[in-house]
Amino acid sequence: MRRTRHAFTIIELTMAIAITAITGLSIAGVAVTISNAYASSSDTHQTLQAGQSVIRNIQAIINKTKLVTSVSKDGIVLWCVDSNEDGQINPSELVALYYDPQNRQLRTAVLSYSSLDSELSNTLDASMPLSWTTNYSFIGSYIKTNNAVVSQPLADNVVAASFQAMPDPPTSVNILVQVTLQETDGDLFTFRSSASTRAGSQSQVAVADGEFVLTSGEYRK
């Protein structure tokens, strides 16, 4: 009578273990691939959202702007509102948009004297001639390094940003903006757009003694 065999041989066990291991590695490999693909897709989605958001925010700021006072390759200064309706530029009415390479951010900067007493605030926020604001090196530094500055990031993971004003400030009407963001895996995404300032304010700019001036008597908010 033939004996019934219930046990596996060593060779059969070894083969079974090997097949199980190969199958397990294959499944693990698929899981890792899917996980990496999902992470990459998620990063891309977040980067696209961030880029579109910063462009919309910049457009909104420029659309409300009365005058572009000065521009550089990676920064721009805007006269956004005549808060006291005096037809002149006060430091607190200026907004600087600039690229901060050290922190890889695109930032805004404004001056706020609200915490000071009214006399000191009025002194520090006294109106300045338009000609003082048309030099970006001066006015940009004045705003960004001022003790009264309030600076906030518009976007993170920024590797480049540029502004181009047409025609040249302070009579600029159209602003071309370009911002490049970087994903965690190193991929770069560049966002470009254009925006227009509020109509009419450029007509209040004149030239006197070789310098730009505001015709404040004709100026209206």
C-alpha angles and dihedrals in degrees: 000000000000117000117237113237115224103165133074120238120239090255092053092048091049092050091048092051091048093050091047091050093048091048091048092050091049092052091046090049091053091048092051092048092050091046093050092046090051092049091049091047091048093050091049092050092050092047092050091049092048092049094049091046095052092048091051091049092050091048091052092051093048093045089059093045121115097195139003100223099184143349139195133183093275105017143048136192120212134191098217107172140005095226097180094035093231094132091239133101118257119191092241090058093063126092124197121203112192145158116248106200094182092062095026092235140130106224143186123217131192134166120243124188096171093115092058128082114267096253094053092040091053091049095050093041096048115142117271129204118261090241090067091059099048094077107079095195090058103037095037092053091043091057100039096047098038118119089230095055121130109196127184134176120249094185140003131213090039115160098175140008132176140181129200122187124202121229102014119273138303091032095043118142105172127045123196113207129192125181127178120201127191127217122220089257091055100257114143127220121191122201122195132185144148131225136185129225123232112289122249104027094094089066088066091065118096137164121243125174089350095305134102114252137175118243090222094176089065095036118114129182 
